[in-house]
Amino acid sequence: MESLSEEIRNVSGGLSKGLRHRAENVISKGEAGKRLLVSSKVWCNTIPTTDCDVMLTFPLQANENQVMWLLSRIRGMTPGIKVNIKHHQHSRVYGFYMKADCDTLLKGADDLHLPKPLKTEFGGGHKEFVYDDRDLFEGYHDPDVFFSSQERQMIIQHILNTSLRSTGSEVVGKIELYEGQAIIPTLESKGIVCLLPLHSLDDLKELKSTWIHSFGAQPLEKITNYFGVKIGLYFAYLGHYTMALVLPSFIGLIVWQCSGKSQLQDDVCFILFSIVNVLWATVYLALWKRQSASLAYQWGTLDKTNELLVESRPLFKGDYQRSLVTGKMEPYYATWKRLAFTYFVSVPAICLCLCVVFCTMLCIFELQEAVNKFIKKGYLINASRFLPQVLLALCISILDIIYKRIAVWLNNKENYREQENYENNLIFKLVLFQFVNSFLSLFYVAFYLQDFKRLQEQLATIFITRQIIGNIKEVLVPYMYGKLSLLKIGFNMTQEMSPDTLQRQFSQIVHDSNQNGQQESVDREDKCDDKDNKPSTPQLTQAEVESSMKKYEDTYEDYLEMFIQFGYVMLFSPAFPLAALCALINNIVEIRSDAFKLCVGFQRPFAQRVPNIGLWQNALEAMVCIAILVNLAMMVIPLQRCLPSWSLIYIVAAIIVLEHILVLQKMLLSYAISDVPHWVAQAKAKLEYMRRQALKKLESQLSSDGKVHGTGGLKTSVAVAPHEPMSDPDMTESHPKFISEISYEMACTLDIGVNVNGSCDQDDVKVMSCDKDVVKVTEL
């Protein structure tokens, strides 16, 4: 566990020499102090956890009957998952160490429609994996090679969520499970268990060197292969957005340098910068949609599955009915119940939260007025006028946290069937509140008070303060949480040491702190990494270390931060032209800080396969439309100063005309820049053409020469490769061949003569497999 040990050593060894000496003087007299200092030493000897992809842990003092009950359910309902139970000696919790066998992984890949490489003789390229046609795929015998670690973990999670369901009315602690309810997600939502995928240490080490410790281009392929498409798309978006900010940052810097020379020049720059920002945002979002489509196609997620065929969310509740689509028994929840809860509970709750935001803003503005009066009287220094604005930024951040919990609770109660609908409705709630919470005070200053100088100060203060708070909340807090948890475990471990061992370890740390230079630090790390040198201290396992970290919830917080930042750049940017530059600097750090928190600060998240960034794209486009209105409304006063001979009616008419021009230009630009690149559309069309031609060829071979006779029709629908990764429009590599599963009767109808040994009389068709019910053929 070299990479994880390295990170832990960096923290435990990061105390300065002076601090070490002070610590020695303070705690050398007390045994508790020695244990506290030595507790960091045990982290150096972390043991890698092998033969485990996913771990399930219980809280401290878990009921052993519940542990054994869940173990029996997992082993009984998911026999393909190997489960080993261990009791962690140092953290004192139970853990299930899970790994799936090869056959179970292959069936899970079929359920999840994972694209996998075909053998060269069958056309090569990638095709959605089909378990019955597994012989067509390259290397399927070795699951460690055929599947990446995140794919194995995703399959195990899928099996646990879909196969492990309550068989009747059961009670686990204080939780009652109804028949058909998903066990693991329900227990996890109540805090009874925690399901986490373990890091692959070799892949993690490579990611750290090429991503966290490098300021070059992001390794998007490696990120996606390790964390999944959803997180890969987020970092692709973040990188694309950061590069796009270069243009408005440069223009904003020029505007900032030119401001203050004359009122007329300031007003002209204000108007031009507003128009340029709107045009820039339109082009940027259109180009991102193209980039997103290209990446989704390369990663095999561009084609969206029909929502009626998607598995229900594990936490979706309802009465079981037979589905008219699949014929299976599935939970059903009446739409009128959801709408009733939405209109009579969710909407009033959201409105109440928005009223709280408004009242908080008014109170802080009153405080601002009081502070300004005290400054005029000389009771306070001039710099204190920023304190209410900083307080407003803090209140905004606190209200965000409170409202998020309310929004999640409301969304859970609304009980959406599909995961996509659940996420979209949660995003809508979060975006609505965040927009009002973040921008209401700025609207108040800009349009009610009409104080542009105050608007500039308020925007700059809130923007910069929120960026600082966001980085602390997202990176530092989870990181310190994990380290403090490890410190507590390490302190408990030192209590198991004998007094002589404790004194020896403490003396070694004191000796090391007295050494000068970097070489001694390197030698100390080498001793820590020396496998032949058996440690005299207790050791933590990789699983214990990762289970003590915070769980990474989702990309909601990350996208929300970028959405609000985009709003600060777009809505009131003429009042603060350096907003884009501040955002650019923040995002350069944000890319690495987000990478750090995923690789070091949080537990590894389960991978998710998505076709795009979802409703966030719509939210960003809506922000551009709002920005057009806001910026044009802010132009009234500058236009009046630039054109003093014009009456207010003419000014308003000019603004309305300009608004129509900008909206029309936005629509034309969006139309001119296609959402899907031409090479992607061409590749998809080529696959569709191959699909239809192959079917026509089979249907056109009607004759009476078949050796297999019978009546009947097609047994199953045609299965064709829907995905072929391409990175260049001029590429000429071959595509997967057509694969079809037909009945003996259809084989006779299509004149595909099948012999007893499985051979075929047709020259352009090859029999892949043959039994008494079905024939599988492929086009040669």
N, C-alpha and C positions, 0 to 999 in steps of 0.2 A: 504494500500500500504506500508506495513511494510518494506519489503526488499529494495524497491527503495528509500524510505524515509531514511532508514539507510545509504545507500550509499551516498545520498546527504548530510546528516548530517555529515558524516565522512569528506567530503570535506569542508563544510561550517564551521565545528568546528575544522578543522585541523590546523588552524593558531596557532602558538605557543603563549605562554603567553606573551613573550617579544614583539612579533609582534603585539599582541592585544593592549598592552600598547602604543606602538609607534603609532599604528593606532588611538588610542583614542586621543593622544596628537596632531596628525596632523589634524585630520578631525573633531574634536569636535566643532571647530569654524565655520565650513561650513555646510549648509544644504545638499548640494550635497554629501559631504563626509558621512554624517549620512545616507543618503538614500543608498549609495553604501554599507555600512556596514550592514544595516538592510535588504538589498535585499536578503542576504543569509538566513535570518531568515524565510522568507515565504516558503522556500522549505520544511521545516519540516512538513508542514500541507498539503501535497499532497493528493488529493482525488482519490481513485481507480476508474477506468472507468469500469463499468459493462455493461452487455448485449451488448457487441460489440466484434467481433473477428477481423475485418479488418477495418481500417480507411483510408479514402482518403482525403488528404488535398490540399489546394490551396495556392499559394504564397500570400504575402502581396499585398493588393490593387488589388485583383482579380476582374475581370469584373463580376458583378452580373448576367448579362444575360448569360454568359458562365456557371456560376455555376448552374443556373436554367435549362439551356439547357441540361447539363449533368445529372442533377437529373431526369429530365423527361425521358431521354434515359434509365437510369438504371432502373427506376421503370416500364417503358413500356416494355423493352426487357428482363428483368430478374425479373419477378414478384415474384419469390421465395426468393429473397433477400430483407430483410427488411432494409430500409434506413432511418435514422434520420439525419437531417441536423442541425448543431449547429455552432454558431459563437463564437469562442474562445475570451473571453473578454480581456484577458491579452496579448496573442500573436497576436490577431487581424487577425486571418485567419479563413476561413470556413473549416468545417470538415464534411464528410459524415461518419456516424457510421453504419456499415453494419454487419448483422447477417443473416444467411440463415435458412429457416425452415427445419423441419425434412425430408420431402419428397424430397426437393431440394438437401439436403446433400446426401441422399441415391442414387439419380440418378447420382450425381456427383461422388460418390464412384464407381458406375458402370462404368462410363466413364474413370476413372483413374485406374481401375482394382486394387483397394486396397484390400489386403488380410484381411479377417475378420473371427472371430471364428464361426464355425458351432455349432449347438446344439448337445448335446451328443447323442440323438437318431438318428442323421444323420451322426454319425461317429466322431464328434469332430474335433479338429485340426483347421487349417485355410484353407480358400479357397477364391479365388478372388470373391469379392462381385458381385452378379447379382441382379439387382433390382426386376426382375420378380420372383426371388426365395428368396425374403427377409425373408419369414417366416421360412426359414431353418437356419437363423443366430441368434445367441444368443444376446438378448438385443438391437435389432435394433430400438425398439420403443423410446429409450431415447438417443438422439443424443449427449448429454453431456457426457454420459458414453460410448456409442458405438464408438464415435470418440474422438480422442485426440484434443487438441487445434490446433496443427500444421496441422492435417488432415482437420479440418473444414476450416482453413485459406487457405490451398492449394486448396480445392474444390471451395471456393469462388473466389480465383484468377483465377482458370481454367474457371469458368463460365463467369467471367467478360471478360477474354481474348478471349473466343470462341463465346459467345452469343452476346456480345455488339459490334456490327459492324455497320459501316456506311451504310445507306440504299441508298445513292446516293451521288452526289457531294455536300459536305457540307464544310463550312469554319468556323473554330474555331480560332478567333484571326487572326493570319497570316498563319495559317496552313490549307491547303486544304485536306480534306479527300475524297478519291475515294471510289466507291462502294465496299463494302465487307471488307474495311480496319478495323483492330482492333482499337477501339477508345482509350481505356485506355493505352495500351502500347505505342501508338503513342504520345499521350499527355504527357505521363510520360517521354518519350525520349526527348521531347522538353522542359521539365521543367515546364509545365503548371499544372500538378498534381503530387502528390506523394502518392503511395499506400503502406501502411505498415501494417503488422500484429502486434497486441498488445501483450505484454508479459502476460503470465499467472502467476500471482504473487506468488501463492502457489508453483507451479512447479519451478519457478525461484529461490525462496528462498531455496528449497531443493537442486537444482543444485549448488548454491553458497556454501552451507555447505559441500557437498560431492565432489565438483570438484575444485572450486577456492581456498577454505580455507583448502583443504586437499591435502597432498602429497602422498596419497596412489594410488591404481589402479584407473584408470579413469572409471566413471560409464557410459560405452558406451551405454548400453540399454537406460538409461535416457537421454543421449545426443541425441541419435537417435530419441527417442520418442518426444523430444521437438524441435529439430532443423532439423530433417529429415535425410535421409540416406546419402546424399551427404556430409554433414558436419560430420556426425557420422563416415563415412569412412575416412575422412581426419584425424580426431583425432585418429582413430585406426591406421592409417598409421604412424602418428607422434609418437605415443607411441611405435609401433613396431620398427620403425627406431631408436628411442632413445635407446631402450634396445639393439638393434643390435650393436650400437656404442661402447658398453662396451668393446668388444673384441679388435677392432683396437685401442681404447684408451689405454688399458692396454699394448698392444704390442708396440704402439708408445711411451708410457712413458718409457718402457725399452730401446727402441732404442735411445731415447733422452739421457737417463742416460749413455748409453754406448758410445755415440758419443764423438769425440774429443780426444780419447786416442791414436789412430793411424790411418793413412790414409787407411791402408788395412782393419782394422776393420770397419771403416766408410763405405767403399765401399761394403763390404760383407753385412752389415746391410741394406744398400741402396737397394741392389739387392733382398735380402730375403723379406724385408718389401714390396717392390713393388709386388712381386708374391703373398704374403699372402693377401694383400689388394684386388687384383683381385679375388682371390678365395673366400674371405669373401663376397665381393659384389655380386658375382654370387649366392652363397647360400642364402644370405639375401633376394635378390629379388625373388628367387624361393619360399622361405618360405612365403614371403609376399603375393604372388599370391594365395597360399593355404589359408592363413588366410583371405584374401579378399573374396575368394569364399565361405568360411564357413560363414562369416558375412553376405554376400549378400543373401545366402540361408536362414539363420535364419530371415533376415529382409524382405524376400519375393521379392527380386529384381534380383535374379541370372538369370532367364530366360529373354532373351531380346526380345522385341516386334519387329516384322518386320517393317523396316523403312518405307515401303509403307503404313502401317496402322497407323503410328504415325501422330498426328495432326501437321500441319504446324506451324512454329514459328509465334507468333503474329505479328512480324514486317516483315515477309516475304511478298514481293510484287510480283505481276505478273498478267497476264491476266487470267480470270476465264475460265476454261474448265472442262468438265465432266471427272471425274477420271475413268480410265478403271478398277480400283481395287474396289473402294467403290461405284461407280456410282453417287457420289455427285459432285456438282460444287466446284472446288478447284482452287486456284491460280496456275498458271504455269509460270515458268521463263526459257527461253531457255538456255541450257547449254553453247552454243557458246558465249552468251553475258557475262556470268560469266568468261569463260576462256579468252575472249578478255580483260576484265578489269584486270584480274589477271596478264596476261603476259605483257600488255602494260602500266599498271598503278601501280599495287601492287609491282611487281618485281623491276621496276626501283626505286620506292620510298624506298623500303627496302635496295636496293644497295646503294642509296644515304645516308641513315641513317648509314649504316655500314662504308661508307667512312668518314662520320663525326666522328665516333668513332675512326677510325684509325688516322685521323689528330689530334684529341684531345690528343690521346696517345702520338704521336710524339712531340707535343708541350710541354707536361708535362715532357717527357724524356729530352728534351732540357733544360727545367727549372731545372731538376735534375742535369744535367751536370754543369750548371752555379752555382748552389748551392754548388756542390762538389768543384768547383774551389775556390769559396769564402771561403769555410771551410779550404782548404789547405793554403790560404793566411792569414787566421786568422781573416777574417772579420765577420765570423759567427761561432757560437758554433757548436760542433759536433752533438748535438741533432737535429739541424735544417735540417739535411739530410732526416728526416722523413716527413717534411712538404710537399714536392711534392707528396709523396706517399699517404698522407692523402688527399691532393687535388685531386689526381686521384680517390680515393674512393668516394669523394663527387661528382666529375664529372660523375662517373659511375652511381650513384644513381639518379642524376638529369636527365641524358640522358634516364634512365629507365622510368622515369615518362613521359617525352616528347614522347618517342617512343610508350609507351602503348596507349596514346591517338591516335597517328597516326595509330597504328595497329587496334584499335577498329573501327576507321573510315573506313579504307580499308576493314575490314571484313564485316562491315555493307553494304558497297557498293557492295561487291561480292554477297550478297543476297542469303544465303543458306536457303534451305527449312526446314531441320531438325535441331533441337536444338543441337543434338550431332555433326553434321557436322560443324555447326557454331562454337561450342566450340573447336573442334579439330583443325580447321584451325586457330583460334585465338591463341590457345596454340602453334601451330607450329611457328607462326610469333614471339610470345613472346620468345619462347625458342631459336630460331635462333639468335635473336638480343641479348638476355641476355647472351648467350654463348660467342658470339664475344665480347660483351661489357665487360664482366667480366674476360675473360681469354686471350684476345689478348695480353695485356701487359705482362702477365706471359709467354706466348709462345715466345714473342719477347726477353725477358731476358734469357729464358732457352735455346733457340735454335739459336738465332742470336748473342746475347752478350755472351752466354755460361758462365754466371757468377752465380754460384750456391749460393754464399753467398748473393748476391743481390737478387736472386730469393727467398731465405728464408726470407729476410727482407721484400720484397715486398708482398709476400704471407701472412705473418703474419700481416702486417699493413693493407692490404686491407681486409683480412678476418675479423679481429677484428673490424675494423672501420665500415664495412658494417653491422655487427651484431648489433652494437650500434645504427647506423642510422636506421636500420630496425625496431628495437624495439621502438625507438622514433616515427618513422613515423606510425607504425601500431597501437600502443597502446596510447602513450601520446598525440599525435596530435588530434586524434578523441575524446579522453576523454576531453581534454581541450577545444576543439571546442564545445562540448555539454555543458560543465560547463559555458563557456563564453556566450553561447546563453541563458542559464538559468539566468545568472547574468544580462544580458540585460533585459530579461522579468521581473526579480525580481525588477530591478531598476525602470522600468516603473510602476510596481505594487505599489511601495512605493510612487510614485507621487500621487496616489489616497488617501493616508493616510492624515488625518488631522495633523496639527503641533503637537497637544498634543499626538496623537497616535505614531507619529514618534519619539518624544522625549522619550516617555515611552518605546518603543521598544529599542531605542538606550541605554537608561539607564540600561535596563535589560542585554543587551550584555556586557556593561562595568562592571556591577556588577558580571556577570558570569566570566569575564576574571580575576577578582581579587580573585576568589576562588581557593584554592590550593587542589591538590589531585584528584584522579580518581573518588571519590564518588560524588563530585559536578558535574562532567561531566555526570555520570550515572543519577543523579537526573534531570539534565537538559534534557536528552534524554527522561526520563520518563514523564516529563512535556509535552514534545513535542508529545509523543505518547498517552497522556491521552485523551481519546475520550470524556470524560465528560467536559473537560476544553475547551470550545469553543474558538477558536483563534480569536484574534481581528484584525488579518491581513488578506488580501485577500489570496485566496488559488488557487494553480495550480492543474489541473487534471492530471491523469496519461497520458492521450492522449496528452496533451499539452507538458509534459515533454519529451515523446518519440518522438514526431514529431520534436522537436528541435535538436535531435541527427542526426549524419551522417548516411547515408544509407550504409549498408554492401553490397558491390558489388557482390563478389563471392569468391570462394576459389583460384582464379588465383594467387593472390599475395602470399598467404600462400604456395601453391605448388611451385611457382617460387623460393621463398626463400629457401625451402628445396632442390630444384633441384640444385641451384647454390652452396649451402653449400655442397651437395653431390659431386659436381664437385671439390670443393676445397679439400675435403677429399681424393678423388680418383686420380685426375690428377697429382698433384705435391706433394702428401703427403710425399714421401721419402725426399724431400727437407725441409719439416716442419712436423716432425712426431707427433707433438702435435696438429695437425689440428683436428683429430678425438676427442681428449679430449676437445678442445675448443667447437667443435660442440655439444658434449654431455652435457657440462655445459650449453651452450646456449639453447639447446632443453628442458632441465629440467625446465628452466625458461619460455621457449616459450610455453609449454603446458598450463601453468597457465596464462601467459599473453594473449594468444589467447582466453582462456576461459573467462578472464576478459573483453576483448574487445567485445566479443559476448554478454555477459550477462549485461555489464554495459556501454560500450563505444559506441556501435552502436545500431541502430534500429534492431529489431528482423527480420531475413531474412525469406523468404518463404521457406518451405521445398521442396526438390527435391528428387526424387527416381531414383537412378542410380545403375547399376549392378557392377561397379568397379570404379577405379580412372581414367579410360579412357586413354587418350594418354600420361598421365604422366608416366604410367608404361613403355610404349615404349621409352619415353625420358630417363628414368633412365637406361634402358637396353642399349640404344645407348651410354650413358655416360660410361658404363662399357667397351664397345667395344673400344671407343676412349681412355679410360684409359689404356687399354692393349698396344695400339700403342705408347702412350705418354711415359708411364713408361719404355717400352722397348727401345725407342729412347734415353731416358735419361740414359740408362745403358751403352751406348757406352764408355763414358769416364771412369766410374768406372771399367768396364771390361778390358779396356786397362791397367789400373793401376794394376788390380789383375792378369792379364795374360800378362805381358810385352813381352813374347816371341811370342805371337800371332800377326800376321799381321792384318791390318784393315779389309781385306777381310774375314779372319777367324772370326773375331769379329762380323761382319755384318751377316755372314752365321749362326753363333751361335744364334744371336738375332732372325733371321728369323725362325730358327727351334724352338726356345723357344716360339715365337709368335704363331706358328702353334700348339704347344703343349697346350698353355694356351687357345687358341680359341677352340680346340677340347675338352679340359677339361671342359670349360664353357658349351659347347653344351651337353656333357655327363651328367654334373650335372643338367642342365635344363631339360634334358630328364628323368633322374632318379627320380627327384622330380616332381611328377605330379602337374599340376596346380590346380586340384580339389581334395580335400581329398576323400579317399575311401568311407567314411560313407556318404558323400554328394552324390557321384555318385550312391551309393547303394540305397539311399532313392529316388533319382530321377528315377532310374530304376524300383523300386518297384511301384511307382505311375504310370509309363508308362505301366507296366505290368497290374496293376489293370484296367487301362483305356482300354486296348485292350481286356482283358478278359470280362469286362462288355459289350463291344460292341459285342463280339463274342456270348455271352450268349443271347443277344437280337436277333441277327441275326439267331441263331440256333433254335429259337422257332417258326419255320414256320409250321403252320397248318391251318386248315379250321374251327376251333372252335370259332373264334372271334365273338363277338356280335355286333361289329361295322364294317360296310362294306363300301367300296368305292374304288376309284382308286387314284393313285398319289404316291408321294415319300416323302422323308424326307424333313420336312419344314425348319429346321435349323440344323446347325452343332452341334455335341455333345459338351456339356460343362462339362469339368471335372476339378476337383481341381488340379491346377498345383503346389501347394506349401503346404508343411507340415513342419513347423519349427521343427528341431531336433538339439539337442546339444550333443548327445552321440551316438556313432555308435551301441551300444548294446540296445538302447531304443526299447521298444516293444509296444508303444502306437499305437492305431488304426489310420487309415487314413480316410479321407472323402470318403463317399460312392459315387458311380457313379450317376451322375444326367444327365438326357437327356430330351430334348424337341422334341417331334415327332408329326406328324400330325395324325389325325384320320385314314387316309388311311394306314399309316405305322403301326399304332397300330393294325389294322386289319391284315396286312401282317405278323406281328410278333406274332400274336395270343395273344395279350394282350387284353383280354375281359374287356371292360370298361362299367360298369353299369351306370344307370342314376344318381345315388347318388354319383358317383365318385369312387366307390370301384372297385376292380380288382379281376379277377378269378385266376391269377397266384400267387403261394405262395411266389416266390422269387422276385416279383416286386410289388412296391407300387405306386399308383397314387398320386402325390403331388397336382395337380390341373387339372381341366378339363373344357374346354368350347367347343364351336362348331367348333373351328378351330384347336386347339392344345391340346395335352395331355402331361403332364410332369410326368415322372416316375423316380423312384430311385430304385437301387438294394438293397435288404434287406440283 
